[in-house]
Amino acid sequence: MEEKEIILIENTNGDTFEAELVTYLVSKDKSNTYIVYTNNEVEDNGDQVIYVSKVVAEGDTVKIDEIVDDEEWKNVQQLLKEIANN
């Protein structure tokens, strides 16, 4: 059984929390990196909740930020579909 990787995440508001790393994604043009993670929350239907955030470098630290652009979100969804189909 694969060991879970627990990571410490700091968002752009400065809030820090632990989460389980699922994977990293890199945009097709390699201009953006995204992190896929979970807090092990389960929806009523039994599906595990996952989160995807943009990785943002701020000086010597790396933080996460919300994906707000619709086109960027469509590109991330396509990356996730490609992973699911392989």
N, C-alpha and C positions, 0 to 999 in steps of 0.2 A: 504494500500500500504506500502510495506517495505521501511524503510528509508535507503538511500545509506550511506555506511560507507566510508568516505574519509580518506585516510591514507597518511602519509608522507614517501616517499621512498628515501633512499640514496643508490646509486649504489657504486660499488667498486672503481669508479673513484672519488667519493666524491660529485657527482652531486646529488642534492636533488630536488624532485618534488612531487606534489600531484597526487594521483590516486584514483580510486574507487576500493575497495576491492571486488573481486568476491568470492574467497574462498581460503583456504589453502589445500594443498595436502601433505600427508605423504607417503613416499615410503613403499612398502610392508614389507621390512626388517627394517623399522623405522630408517634407517640411515640418511635419507635426508628429508628436508621439502622444499616445494615449495609454492610460492605465485602466485595466478592467479589474475590479475588486468586489468583494462581498463582505458584509458584516454578519453573514450567516442568518439573515432574516428569511423567513419562509412565508410566501403568500398563502391565502386561504386554500388555493387549489393544490398546494404542495410544492410549487415551483420556488426555487431559490432566487432571491432578489440579487441582481448584480448591478453595479454602477460602472459607468464609463466617464472618465474625465480627461481633459487635456492636461498634459504635463507642461509646466511653465517654469523655465529657469529664471530665477531672480538673484543675480549676483552669484554667491557661492551656494545657494540653496535651491532646491527643486520643490515646487508646490503644484497643486492641482487647481484647475479652474473649470467652471461649467462650460459645456459646449452650447452656445447660444445661436450660432449661425445654422440655418436650416440646411444649406448645401453641405456644410461641414458634417452635420449630423447624418445626412444621407450617405456621405462617403464612409463614415464610421460604421453605419449599419451594413453597408456593402462588405466592408472588411470582416465584420462579425459573421455574415452569411457565408463568406468564403471559408472561414475557419470551420463553421458548422458543417459545411458540405465536404470537407476533406477528411 
